[in-house]
Amino acid sequence: MVSPIVHERLVRAIREKRLISFDYKSTTGRVAEPHDYGMKGDAECALVYQITGQSRTGASHGWKMFSVSAMANLQVLHKTFAGSRAMPSQHHVHWDRLFARVEQ
């Protein structure tokens, strides 16, 4: 279960098109544009475009899906981003329930 604080931060970051920083599992210092946040089955997930930071796969940037319950130290940054990157992969995600999606 994701805490109400984390839920609110993700919704606000998407609504205001603000970057987020977070740690994920064994990696720290990721910075990303949050684009979608919703439910896939029983899991709350975030579709983001990571722009910097560590990655277990070695790809420090690009489209990534994260389990929100595994995200730690989530912060909404002051820096904003332009909005949707209009990438086909963003729109092919099947959400069982969508909480927030970045608008153009």
KETI-791839 format. One record per residue (C-alpha): residue in one letter; chain; x, z, y. Coordinates in nm, 2 decimals, always signed. Layout:
# residues N
 residu chaine     c1     c3     c2
      A      A      X      Z      Y
...
//
This chain:
# residues 104
 residu chaine     c1     c3     c2
      M      A  +0.00  +0.00  +0.00
      V      A  +0.14  -0.10  +0.34
      S      A  +0.12  +0.16  +0.61
      P      A  -0.12  +0.10  +0.90
      I      A  +0.17  +0.10  +1.14
      V      A  +0.35  -0.18  +0.96
      H      A  +0.02  -0.37  +0.93
      E      A  -0.04  -0.34  +1.31
      R      A  +0.31  -0.44  +1.40
      L      A  +0.29  -0.76  +1.19
      V      A  -0.05  -0.86  +1.34
      R      A  +0.08  -0.79  +1.69
      A      A  +0.40  -0.98  +1.64
      I      A  +0.21  -1.28  +1.51
      R      A  -0.05  -1.26  +1.79
      E      A  +0.22  -1.23  +2.06
      K      A  +0.46  -1.47  +1.89
      R      A  +0.74  -1.22  +1.89
      L      A  +1.04  -1.20  +1.66
      I      A  +1.07  -0.92  +1.41
      S      A  +1.37  -0.75  +1.26
      F      A  +1.36  -0.58  +0.92
      D      A  +1.56  -0.49  +0.61
      Y      A  +1.45  -0.62  +0.27
      K      A  +1.55  -0.47  -0.06
      S      A  +1.93  -0.46  -0.06
      T      A  +1.99  -0.67  +0.26
      T      A  +1.98  -0.56  +0.62
      G      A  +1.95  -0.71  +0.96
      R      A  +1.71  -1.00  +0.91
      V      A  +1.55  -1.15  +1.21
      A      A  +1.25  -1.38  +1.17
      E      A  +0.95  -1.56  +1.33
      P      A  +0.64  -1.42  +1.15
      H      A  +0.39  -1.70  +1.10
      D      A  +0.14  -1.58  +0.84
      Y      A  +0.04  -1.24  +0.71
      G      A  -0.21  -1.19  +0.43
      M      A  -0.29  -1.10  +0.07
      K      A  -0.17  -1.30  -0.23
      G      A  -0.35  -1.13  -0.52
      D      A  -0.29  -0.76  -0.48
      A      A  +0.02  -0.79  -0.27
      E      A  +0.05  -0.80  +0.11
      C      A  +0.29  -1.08  +0.20
      A      A  +0.44  -1.23  +0.51
      L      A  +0.54  -1.60  +0.55
      V      A  +0.83  -1.61  +0.80
      Y      A  +1.09  -1.84  +0.93
      Q      A  +1.41  -1.64  +0.91
      I      A  +1.66  -1.73  +1.19
      T      A  +1.94  -1.49  +1.12
      G      A  +2.06  -1.21  +0.89
      Q      A  +2.15  -1.16  +0.53
      S      A  +1.99  -1.31  +0.23
      R      A  +2.04  -1.25  -0.14
      T      A  +2.01  -1.63  -0.20
      G      A  +2.27  -1.71  +0.06
      A      A  +2.03  -1.90  +0.28
      S      A  +2.03  -1.71  +0.61
      H      A  +1.76  -1.92  +0.77
      G      A  +1.45  -2.11  +0.67
      W      A  +1.10  -2.05  +0.54
      K      A  +1.07  -1.74  +0.32
      M      A  +0.79  -1.53  +0.17
      F      A  +0.83  -1.15  +0.17
      S      A  +0.64  -0.87  +0.00
      V      A  +0.56  -0.65  +0.30
      S      A  +0.58  -0.33  +0.09
      A      A  +0.95  -0.41  +0.04
      M      A  +1.02  -0.46  +0.41
      A      A  +1.18  -0.16  +0.58
      N      A  +1.27  -0.07  +0.94
      L      A  +1.03  -0.33  +1.07
      Q      A  +1.06  -0.37  +1.45
      V      A  +0.88  -0.61  +1.69
      L      A  +1.14  -0.75  +1.92
      H      A  +1.09  -0.85  +2.29
      K      A  +1.21  -1.20  +2.23
      T      A  +0.93  -1.46  +2.17
      F      A  +0.92  -1.79  +1.98
      A      A  +0.73  -2.11  +2.06
      G      A  +0.47  -2.09  +1.79
      S      A  +0.40  -2.29  +1.48
      R      A  +0.68  -2.50  +1.35
      A      A  +0.41  -2.73  +1.20
      M      A  +0.59  -2.75  +0.87
      P      A  +0.38  -2.86  +0.57
      S      A  +0.50  -2.57  +0.36
      Q      A  +0.34  -2.33  +0.61
      H      A  +0.00  -2.47  +0.55
      H      A  +0.02  -2.50  +0.17
      V      A  +0.02  -2.13  +0.11
      H      A  -0.29  -2.01  -0.06
      W      A  -0.40  -1.68  +0.08
      D      A  -0.66  -1.47  -0.09
      R      A  -0.71  -1.30  +0.25
      L      A  -0.54  -1.39  +0.58
      F      A  -0.49  -1.11  +0.83
      A      A  -0.30  -1.32  +1.10
      R      A  -0.16  -1.67  +1.15
      V      A  +0.04  -1.79  +1.44
      E      A  -0.15  -2.03  +1.66
      Q      A  +0.00  -2.34  +1.84
//
